């Protein structure tokens, strides 16, 4: 985590106010472990948003709710597959519908 702190300091030395945005990328299949990871990361550097990947093949998408509730950090993007078009802006309404109707998020196939 010290390396992350140093990266922030170095960026700020080159561009005032940097980093302007810090996104934490979490593997959606890790379940509640993702919340623990996010807490540790957030102690090292300020996190402005979360990207949750691998939501196409798991029923553990509920971690998105836990992260938002416990950390107050918005989920900005979700990964629902392996293709370039499978990284999508997070839409809470679509996510909730998919979570309760199907148990997971489906990529367009």
N, C-alpha and C positions, 0 to 999 in steps of 0.2 A: 504494500500500500504506500510505502514511502516513495516508491518510484512514480506512482500516480501523482502524489503531491508535487514531486519535483517537475513532472511534465507540465503541470499547471503553472508553476512558477516560471519555467522556461518560456512557455507560450506567452505569459503576461509580460515578460521582459521584451519580447519581440513585437507584440501587438497589445496596446493598452486595453485592459479590461478582458483580455483573453483568459481562459477559453470562454466564448460567448454562449456556448451550449455544450453540455455534456450529456450524452446519451449512454445509458447502461444497457447492454444487450444481454438478455437472459434466455436460457434454454427452457422453454415451457414444459418440457418433460420432467424437470427436476422437482416440480410441485412446490411444496412449502420451503424447500431448501433455497429456492430462488429469492424468497423474502429475506432470508438470513444473508445471502450474498449481497442483496441490494442494501441492506443496513450497513454492512461492513464497507462496501464501496462508498456509500454516502457519507461515512465518517471520514473518509480520506479526501474526497472531492465533492463539491456541490453537484448534485445530479438534477438536470432540468427535465429529463424525460426517460422513458423506458421503451425498449424494443423487445418484444417477446417473440421468440422464434419457435418453430416446430409445433404450431397449434393445429396442424392438419391431421396429425396422427395420434392425438392423445386426448383423453378426457380430463386432463389436468389444467384446463384453461381457467379454472377458478382462481389460479394464482394471480391472474390479472386483477381480480377484485381485491385480494389480500394486499397486493403491493400498493394499490391506490389508497386503500383504507388505512394501512399501517404507516405508510411513508408519506402520503400526500403528494406523491410524484405522479404526474399523468403518464399514461401509456400513450405513446405517440404513433408507434408502428407495430404491426404484427406480421409474422412470417407464416404463411400457410402452404408452403411448398418449397421446391428447390429451384424454380425458375425465376427469372428476373422480375416478372410481373407478379410474383407471389409475395412480395413485400408490399404491404398495403397500409395506408393510413388507418389508424384505429378509429372505429366508429362504435361507440358504446351501445347504441340501440341494435345494430346488426350483430354485435358480439353477444349481447344478452339473448337475442332471439335464437342464435345458433347454439348457444350454450344450453338453453333450456329445451330446445326442440330436438337437437341432434346429439348433444353431449360433446361436440367438438366443432371446430371451424373447418369448413371444407374449401379447398382451393378449386378454382374453375378448371375442370378437366375436359 
